[in-house]
Amino acid sequence: METLDDLKIELESILNIYVNAKIFFQDAEYLHNPDTEKEKKTADRSFFIRRARIAAWRSAIIELCKLYQESRNENYNLIKLLNSLILDYESTEWKRKITKKTIEGFLKEINKPQIQTIRNNIKTMRDTEIAHTDRQKDSENKKIAIAFKEIRVLMELTEKIIQELKSNFFNTHQIFDMPESEKAGGILNIIGKYWELRHEGIIH
């Protein structure tokens, strides 16, 4: 990857995968753990929401695996990108924008035991819990609760690396936060209000 144009295309594709993963993750986390007791009752009562939160969680796992599974089949992979930057470093037009030591530092963080464990757990969840749907509901919910804590650590590291790459190479700042209006709480309030109106006989 010798030119900045090639790097920009690769990095933007990785960013798109990550943003999708974060959106799915935040939806799943909120639908499992809403802010209010009223929303929680709505989520637990609605068969649609129960399906949606499982689907969002599985989608988040699949997207994160694209970024971190070391495979020839994954074209836009964060580990593959960093290795490529190191391999091509001396022959590139951009090497003055970032040190080789900095890139090696990103890989070192990704390969720390804690992060390695999380990456392995995500891959295992994808291969076993998502590829096979014959698991007990209670077991799956327990695994999801554990996964939230792990995934958040991996996502914080991912944002840090993407942010530093974009800042060094393109002098841009990436915003990762989702607007409040787009968060999953909105659908819970809509469904909850619908049930209230039905209970009061206003709609049927």
C-alpha positions in Angstrom: 0.0 0.0 0.0 2.3 2.7 -1.3 0.0 5.6 -2.0 -2.2 7.7 0.3 -5.2 7.2 -2.1 -5.0 3.4 -1.6 -4.6 3.8 2.1 -7.7 6.1 2.3 -9.9 3.6 0.4 -8.7 0.8 2.7 -9.1 2.8 5.9 -12.6 4.1 4.9 -13.8 0.6 4.2 -12.5 -0.6 7.6 -14.2 2.4 9.2 -17.5 1.5 7.6 -17.3 -2.0 8.9 -16.5 -0.7 12.4 -19.3 1.9 12.4 -21.8 -0.9 11.4 -20.4 -3.0 14.3 -20.8 -0.2 16.8 -24.4 0.6 15.7 -25.4 -3.0 16.0 -23.6 -3.3 19.3 -25.2 -0.2 20.8 -28.7 -1.4 19.6 -28.2 -4.8 21.2 -26.8 -3.4 24.4 -29.6 -0.9 24.8 -32.4 -3.4 23.9 -30.9 -5.8 26.6 -30.4 -3.0 29.2 -32.7 -0.1 28.6 -32.4 3.1 30.6 -35.8 2.9 32.3 -37.9 0.2 33.9 -40.7 1.0 31.6 -38.6 0.4 28.5 -37.3 -2.8 30.1 -40.8 -4.1 30.5 -41.6 -3.2 26.9 -38.4 -5.0 25.6 -39.1 -8.1 27.6 -42.7 -8.2 26.6 -42.2 -7.7 22.9 -41.4 -10.8 20.8 -40.2 -8.5 18.1 -37.7 -6.7 20.4 -36.4 -10.0 21.7 -35.7 -11.1 18.2 -34.2 -7.7 17.3 -31.8 -7.6 20.2 -30.4 -11.0 19.4 -30.1 -10.2 15.7 -28.3 -6.9 16.5 -25.9 -8.7 18.8 -25.1 -11.4 16.2 -24.6 -8.7 13.5 -22.1 -6.9 15.8 -20.1 -10.0 16.3 -20.0 -10.8 12.6 -18.8 -7.3 11.7 -16.1 -7.3 14.4 -14.8 -10.6 13.2 -14.3 -9.1 9.8 -11.9 -6.6 11.3 -9.9 -9.0 13.5 -10.0 -12.5 12.1 -6.7 -13.1 10.4 -8.0 -14.7 7.2 -7.2 -14.4 3.5 -10.9 -14.0 2.8 -11.3 -10.8 4.7 -10.3 -7.9 2.4 -10.8 -5.0 4.9 -9.1 -6.2 8.1 -7.4 -4.0 10.6 -4.6 -6.4 11.4 -4.0 -7.0 7.7 -3.8 -3.3 7.1 -1.3 -2.7 9.9 0.9 -5.5 8.7 0.7 -4.1 5.2 1.8 -0.7 6.4 4.8 -2.1 8.2 5.7 -4.3 5.2 5.5 -1.4 2.7 6.8 1.3 5.0 10.2 2.0 3.5 8.8 2.3 -0.1 5.9 4.5 0.6 5.1 8.2 0.0 3.6 8.6 3.4 6.2 7.3 5.8 7.0 10.7 7.2 3.4 11.0 8.5 3.8 8.2 11.0 6.6 6.2 12.5 7.0 2.5 12.0 7.3 2.2 15.7 3.8 3.7 16.1 2.3 1.2 13.7 4.1 -1.7 15.5 2.7 -0.3 18.7 -0.9 -0.7 17.4 -0.2 -4.4 16.6 1.4 -4.9 20.0 -1.8 -3.6 21.7 -4.0 -5.8 19.5 -1.9 -8.9 20.4 -1.9 -8.2 24.2 -3.3 -11.3 26.1 -6.5 -9.5 27.1 -7.3 -8.4 23.6 -6.3 -11.8 22.1 -8.7 -13.5 24.5 -11.5 -11.1 23.5 -10.8 -11.7 19.8 -10.8 -15.4 20.3 -14.0 -15.3 22.2 -15.7 -13.3 19.5 -14.6 -15.7 16.9 -15.8 -18.6 19.0 -19.2 -16.9 19.5 -19.5 -16.4 15.8 -18.5 -20.0 14.9 -20.6 -21.7 17.6 -23.3 -19.4 19.0 -24.2 -17.7 15.7 -23.6 -20.5 13.2 -25.6 -22.9 15.3 -29.0 -21.8 16.7 -29.9 -24.8 18.8 -28.6 -23.2 22.1 -30.8 -22.6 25.2 -32.1 -19.1 25.5 -30.8 -18.6 29.1 -27.3 -19.7 28.1 -27.3 -17.4 25.1 -28.4 -14.4 27.2 -25.7 -15.0 29.7 -23.0 -15.2 27.0 -24.3 -11.9 25.5 -24.0 -10.1 28.9 -20.4 -11.2 29.2 -19.7 -10.3 25.6 -20.9 -6.7 26.2 -18.0 -6.1 28.6 -15.5 -7.7 26.4 -16.6 -6.1 23.2 -16.5 -2.6 24.7 -12.8 -3.0 25.5 -12.1 -4.1 21.9 -14.2 -1.3 20.4 -12.3 1.4 22.5 -9.0 0.1 21.1 -10.4 0.0 17.6 -11.5 3.6 17.8 -8.2 4.7 19.2 -6.3 3.0 16.3 -8.6 4.3 13.6 -8.6 7.8 15.1 -4.8 7.9 15.2 -4.4 6.6 11.7 -6.8 9.2 10.3 -5.2 12.0 12.3 -1.7 11.1 11.2 -2.3 10.3 7.6 -5.2 12.7 6.7 -5.3 15.2 9.6 -8.9 14.5 10.2 -10.9 13.7 13.4 -13.4 10.9 13.4 -16.6 11.1 15.4 -17.9 7.7 16.5 -20.8 8.7 18.8 -24.3 7.9 17.6 -26.9 10.8 17.8 -29.4 10.3 20.6 -32.3 10.4 18.0 -30.9 7.2 16.4 -30.6 5.1 19.5 -32.8 2.1 20.0 -34.7 3.6 22.9 -37.0 5.3 20.4 -38.6 2.1 19.2 -39.2 1.0 22.8 -41.0 4.2 23.6 -43.2 3.9 20.4 -44.1 0.3 21.2 -44.8 1.1 24.8 -47.1 4.0 23.9 -48.9 1.8 21.4 -49.6 -0.7 24.2 -50.8 2.0 26.5 -53.3 3.3 23.9 -54.6 -0.2 23.3 -55.0 -0.8 27.0 -57.0 2.4 27.4 -59.2 1.4 24.4 -58.1 4.4 22.3 -56.9 2.1 19.5 -57.7 -1.5 18.8 
